Amino acid sequence: MILRLVTLLAQLFLYWFGVTALHEWAHMVVANNLGVSGYVTFRFDTGRFVYDDFASVLWYQDLVIGLAGGFIVAAGFGILWLIQNWQGKKSISELDTAAIFAIITIFQFSYGIADGIDRWVTEA
């Protein structure tokens, strides 16, 4: 049981690096599609989308860009979770993977709301 928990946490830790990159990439793609320029910065444990010129960003653009990171990643991992759960009989590792997809989906959706509102309220 302890080995399974350690394996699950290690798998979640490894997924998290990719999730962070995807989350920030989603902010950047949506910003570029809305005509807003910016760049992404990364640290060891997190990333951040930064506007080139925040003064030129409209409030609704900022809100949509803020929501996009979490919502797009949550949608992607939600689809992966659905695919994982459509299978018939599952092994222990498949159940672990499905649990990780569910954790990431729920967290990214919740964080997407908080990130969008935080960007909109604090930077507007």
C-alpha positions in Angstrom: 0.0 0.0 0.0 2.8 2.4 0.9 4.6 1.6 -2.4 1.4 2.3 -4.3 1.0 5.6 -2.6 4.7 6.6 -3.3 4.3 5.5 -6.9 1.1 7.6 -7.3 2.7 10.7 -5.8 5.9 10.2 -7.9 3.7 10.0 -11.0 1.7 13.1 -10.0 5.0 14.9 -9.4 6.3 14.1 -12.9 3.0 15.0 -14.6 3.0 18.3 -12.8 6.0 19.6 -14.7 4.2 19.0 -18.0 1.0 20.4 -16.7 2.7 23.7 -15.6 4.2 24.1 -19.1 0.8 23.3 -20.8 -1.0 25.7 -18.5 1.3 28.6 -19.3 1.3 27.7 -23.0 -2.5 27.9 -23.0 -2.3 31.5 -21.6 0.2 32.4 -24.3 -1.8 30.9 -27.2 -5.1 32.5 -26.2 -3.3 35.9 -25.6 -1.7 35.6 -29.1 -5.1 34.8 -30.6 -6.6 37.9 -28.9 -3.8 40.1 -30.3 -2.0 40.4 -26.9 1.8 39.9 -26.8 3.6 38.4 -23.8 6.0 35.7 -22.7 6.2 32.9 -20.2 8.7 32.6 -17.4 9.5 29.4 -15.5 11.0 28.7 -12.1 11.6 25.2 -10.7 8.0 24.7 -9.4 5.9 27.2 -11.3 5.5 29.4 -14.3 3.9 32.8 -15.2 2.5 34.4 -18.3 3.7 38.1 -18.4 2.3 40.8 -20.7 4.7 42.8 -22.8 2.5 45.9 -22.3 -0.2 45.4 -19.7 -1.6 48.9 -20.1 -2.8 48.0 -23.6 -4.7 44.9 -22.5 -8.5 45.3 -22.2 -10.2 43.9 -19.1 -12.1 41.2 -20.9 -8.9 40.1 -22.7 -7.2 39.8 -19.3 -10.1 37.8 -17.9 -10.2 35.4 -20.8 -6.4 34.9 -20.9 -6.4 34.3 -17.1 -9.2 31.7 -17.3 -7.7 30.0 -20.4 -4.7 28.3 -18.7 -6.6 26.2 -16.3 -9.7 25.6 -18.4 -7.8 24.3 -21.4 -5.6 22.0 -19.4 -8.6 20.8 -17.4 -10.4 20.1 -20.6 -7.5 18.1 -22.0 -6.9 16.0 -18.9 -10.7 15.6 -18.5 -10.8 14.0 -21.9 -7.8 11.8 -21.0 -9.7 10.8 -17.8 -12.8 9.9 -19.9 -10.7 7.8 -22.3 -9.0 6.1 -19.4 -12.4 5.2 -17.8 -14.0 3.9 -21.0 -11.8 0.9 -20.9 -13.3 -2.3 -19.5 -11.2 -4.0 -16.8 -8.4 -1.9 -15.4 -5.1 -2.7 -13.8 -3.9 -1.0 -10.6 -1.6 1.3 -12.6 -4.4 2.3 -14.9 -6.6 3.2 -11.9 -3.7 5.3 -10.6 -3.3 7.1 -13.9 -7.1 7.7 -14.0 -6.9 9.1 -10.5 -4.1 11.5 -11.5 -6.0 12.7 -14.5 -9.0 13.4 -12.3 -6.9 15.2 -9.7 -5.2 17.4 -12.4 -8.6 18.1 -14.0 -10.3 19.2 -10.8 -7.3 21.3 -9.7 -6.7 23.0 -13.0 -10.4 23.8 -13.4 -10.5 25.3 -9.9 -7.2 27.1 -10.4 -8.3 28.4 -13.8 -11.2 30.2 -12.1 -8.9 31.6 -9.3 -6.2 32.5 -11.8 -8.6 34.3 -14.1 -10.3 36.2 -11.3 -7.0 37.0 -9.6 -5.5 38.4 -12.8 -8.7 40.4 -13.5 -9.0 41.9 -10.0 -5.4 42.5 -9.0 -4.0 43.7 -12.4 -7.0 45.6 -13.7 
